[in-house]
Amino acid sequence: MLDAIDETVLLFAQGDLPLMPRPYADLARTIEISEEEICSRLRRFNESGLIRRFGAILRHDKAGYRANAMVVWKITGGKQDEAAAILAKDDAVSHLYSRPAFPGWPCNLFSMLHARDENELAGILSNLRRRLSQYSDANRVFRSIREFKKTSMKYFAEDNDD
């Protein structure tokens, strides 16, 4: 069961955190608990499954990454884990998913790449294709044209008067 402090912490955490070394300091003073207590509650929420993860949302375009693409790979021979390990080590890869292949869609590893411009993206792709050549005999590139939505998870609304 959530208490009033839990709800306050969740409301704070579901929004944009202040960009500062101690983002919970003002909240801790306001609700008169320690920053460590806030962190402890967030850990408890995560461990209990109330929240699945806690992370930053990078607005790639605002950070200067204007060439973004989903690259899907056909990984053969049951080597998805090995190929994924290569992709996961690359700084340009932000997301990496394994998915089943289907008739007409043989790709089973999905990676999101980010680069500052098209030339940098082309170099990253060339390097990854070379490094994955023993695992993948096909890939497709889907370039991002426009971002429609990127928001934090909302657990509940601030005015919980229902």
N, C-alpha and C positions, 0 to 999 in steps of 0.2 A: 504494500500500500504506500502510495506517495504522500508525503507530508507537504506542508506549504513551502518549506525550504527546498525540497526536491523539485517542486514545480517551478520555483523561482530560478533554480540552477538550470533546469531544462530549458526554460524560456530564454535565458541568457545564452546558453550553449547552442540553441538552434538558430541563432542569428549570426551576424558577422561579428567576430570577436575584434576588439580593438588591437591595432598593430602596435604592440608595446611588449617589453620584456615580461611583464606580469599582468596579463589580461584579466585576471580574476581579482586583482587588488581592490578596485572600487566596489565591485559586487560584494566582496567579503566584508568590507567596512559597512556597506549599506545594510546587509542582513545580519551583521554582527556574528560572523563565524570566520574561521581562518581560511586562508587560501588552500591549505592542505585539506581541510574538510570538504571544500568544493571539489578538489581533485579526487578525494576519496569517494565522494558520492558519484562522480562521473565514472570512476573505475567500477564501482558497484553496479551502476546502470549497464555498463558494457558487459561485465561478467555474468549478470543475470539475464542478458539478452534483451533488456528493455531498449537499449540502443545497440545497433550492430557495429557501428564504428564511429570514430570521431576524427575528422580530418579537415584539411584545408581544401578549398575550392580555388584553383588557380584560374584566373581569367586570362587565358593564353594571349589573346590579342592585345590586351592592356599591358601584358608583360613583354611584348615585342615579338611573340611567336605568331607570325602571320601565315605560315605555310603549315597546315595541319592535315593529316590524312589517316584514315583507317586502312591498314594494310592487312589483308587476310591471306593466310598461308595454307597450302596443302602440304601437311606434314605426313610423310610416309613411314612405314615400318614401325609404327608404335613408338616413335621417337619424340612425341610432343613435349615431354618433360625436359629432354635435352635441348630441344630447340627453344623452348620457353625460357630456359636458364640463360641462353645467349641473349635473347631479347630483353629479359629482365635486367641484365647488367648494363644495358645501353641507356644513357641519360636522356635520350630523345624519346624513349618509350614511357608513356604515363599510365597506360592501361593495357592489360594483357589477359585475354580470356581463352579458354579452351571450350570448344563447342563440337557437338557431333557433326560429322559430314552427312550429307543427304544426297540421294540421286539427283544429279544435275547441279549439285553444289558440293564440290569435294573439299572445300576449305574448312579446316578444323582448328585453326589458331588465329586469333584476332588481336591485332596490336594497334594502339593509337600512337602516332608519331607527331612530334612538334619540332618545327624549325623556324628560324627567323625569316627565311625567304625561300623561294623555290629552288635556288641553286644549292642551298644547304640541305634542303629536303632531298634533292636528287642525290647528293653525296651520301647522305645517311642511308637512303634506300639501296644504293649501289653497294655500300659496305655490308649492310645486313643481308642482302641477297648472296653476296660472296660468302659470308660467314655461315649462312644457312643452306648453302648449296648441297651439302651431303644429306640434309633432312627434307628439303622442299624442292619439288620440281615444278611448282607453280605458285604464283601469288597474284593478287589483284589490288590495285590502289584506288581508294575512294577519297578524293580530296574534299575537305570541308569547304563549303561555300559560305555558309552563314550559320551562326549559332542561334538557336531559338530559345533555349532555356538552360539556365544553370543556376540552381537555387539550393539552399540548405534544406535539410529535412525539417519539417514542421511537425512537432509532436502534439501540440495542442495550441489553441489560440490564447492570447493574453487575457481576454475577458471571458472567463470560464463560467458565465452566469447561467448556463443551460440547466 
